[in-house]
Amino acid sequence: MDSQRKQAETVKNNKGIQKRVSKKWTEVDENLLLDLREQGKTYPEISKIMNRTTSSLKHKYVRLNQSANDDKHHHPKEKTQQVESLLNGDSLKILETNAGKGNLTQVYKRYGSVLAQDISRESVEYLKSLELDNVEIKQVDSFRKIHKYIYEGRKFDVIDLDPYGLPSRYFPHVFDLIDDGILFVTFPKVGIQQINKITVKHYDVFWGINVSEASEQERIIHEKMADYGFRGLKKVELMDVVDLGRVFRFAYKVKRTSALVLCDLKVKGVNC
Ligand SMILES: C[S@@+](CC[C@H](N)C(=O)[O-])C[C@H]1O[C@@H](n2cnc3c(N)ncnc32)[C@H](O)[C@@H]1O
């Protein structure tokens, strides 16, 4: 498989001498590259983040685009089963921040109205060509757009965050958009991808995860979600986990509540 194929990279050792080494591409690396490109990062910028040459990145990006809607990147079957097992009704308001080519949009539309967003023009054009009822499609940067929705006081019953890379930039703000509903989040596993200093720092700063303690990651992520929810006075409880190998797919129940309840205090008028 391409993701397991070794690619030669020219790197400098600590004496400044260039040598050719093999560097495996994992699926998470591939997803990170796709995500960074979608965010508008240049190849030299990505080269610094991923510690790979620009030519290797370009080559990989072209190959990935040739198989952009492959199931191996999207796991549509497992994600669909999870959504179907947790949703009820037909009048839910649903926000998909990373709709891609609509694998999940077509599932969500059975449960209500869907606002399906993606940054990629090609994906959005494809989504529009499906002519789905009850689906509003927008080509936007969802990281930014959610701030507008918060300002407008919009609320959703279901929000789905399904980026290629880490969903960190949606937090804690995304909780302001749900008062009573479900948040689905795709989360790349620690310990699978090539770890560089930036990734290590990222896991630490956003999630409090020490990458050398990968076994603790799930517990830490759920605790951090609860903390992020608390900032918007939301109780956040894990409902379901699907292990997709390279990534987790978490579903959280989110409910607006008081600081008293969140802090387990029963005395009226006391704030924690
Ligand atoms: C894993 S795919 C989504 C798959 C899709 N949910 C599905 O089930 O088929 C990630 C998507 O996030 C999009 N994306 C990346 N950065 C984005 C951003 N800042 N705002 C909106 N979409 C973004 C990419 O274009 C890509 O289509």
The ligand as a Tripos MOL2 file, in Angstrom:
@<TRIPOS>MOLECULE
LIG
   27    29     1     0     0
SMALL
NO_CHARGES

@<TRIPOS>ATOM
      1 C1        -11.9280   13.6690    6.6490 C.3       1 LIG1
      2 S1        -12.4920   14.7300    5.3770 S.3       1 LIG1
      3 C2        -14.2110   14.8060    5.6600 C.3       1 LIG1
      4 C3        -14.9310   13.5620    5.3190 C.3       1 LIG1
      5 C4        -16.4310   13.6770    5.3610 C.3       1 LIG1
      6 N1        -16.9180   14.1080    6.6530 N.3       1 LIG1
      7 C5        -17.0660   12.3780    4.9980 C.2       1 LIG1
      8 O1        -17.6760   11.7330    5.8500 O.co2     1 LIG1
      9 O2        -16.9530   12.0050    3.8490 O.co2     1 LIG1
     10 C6        -11.9430   16.3150    5.9540 C.3       1 LIG1
     11 C7        -12.4880   17.4800    5.1820 C.3       1 LIG1
     12 O3        -12.1680   18.6650    5.8900 O.3       1 LIG1
     13 C8        -12.0560   19.7100    4.9330 C.3       1 LIG1
     14 N2        -11.4000   20.8450    5.6080 N.ar      1 LIG1
     15 C9        -10.0980   20.9920    5.9640 C.ar      1 LIG1
     16 N3         -9.9080   22.1760    6.5920 N.ar      1 LIG1
     17 C10       -11.1380   22.7640    6.6630 C.ar      1 LIG1
     18 C11       -11.6090   23.9910    7.2250 C.ar      1 LIG1
     19 N4        -10.7710   24.8480    7.8480 N.pl3     1 LIG1
     20 N5        -12.9290   24.2970    7.0990 N.ar      1 LIG1
     21 C12       -13.7760   23.4490    6.4740 C.ar      1 LIG1
     22 N6        -13.3890   22.2640    5.9300 N.ar      1 LIG1
     23 C13       -12.0930   21.9250    6.0250 C.ar      1 LIG1
     24 C14       -11.2980   19.0630    3.8080 C.3       1 LIG1
     25 O4        -11.5000   19.7570    2.5980 O.3       1 LIG1
     26 C15       -11.9240   17.6670    3.7910 C.3       1 LIG1
     27 O5        -12.9450   17.5770    2.8590 O.3       1 LIG1
@<TRIPOS>BOND
     1     1     2 1
     2     2     3 1
     3     2    10 1
     4     3     4 1
     5     4     5 1
     6     5     6 1
     7     5     7 1
     8     7     8 2
     9     7     9 1
    10    10    11 1
    11    11    12 1
    12    11    26 1
    13    12    13 1
    14    13    14 1
    15    13    24 1
    16    14    15 ar
    17    14    23 ar
    18    15    16 ar
    19    16    17 ar
    20    17    18 ar
    21    17    23 ar
    22    18    19 1
    23    18    20 ar
    24    20    21 ar
    25    21    22 ar
    26    22    23 ar
    27    24    25 1
    28    24    26 1
    29    26    27 1
@<TRIPOS>SUBSTRUCTURE
     1 LIG1         1 GROUP 0 **** ****
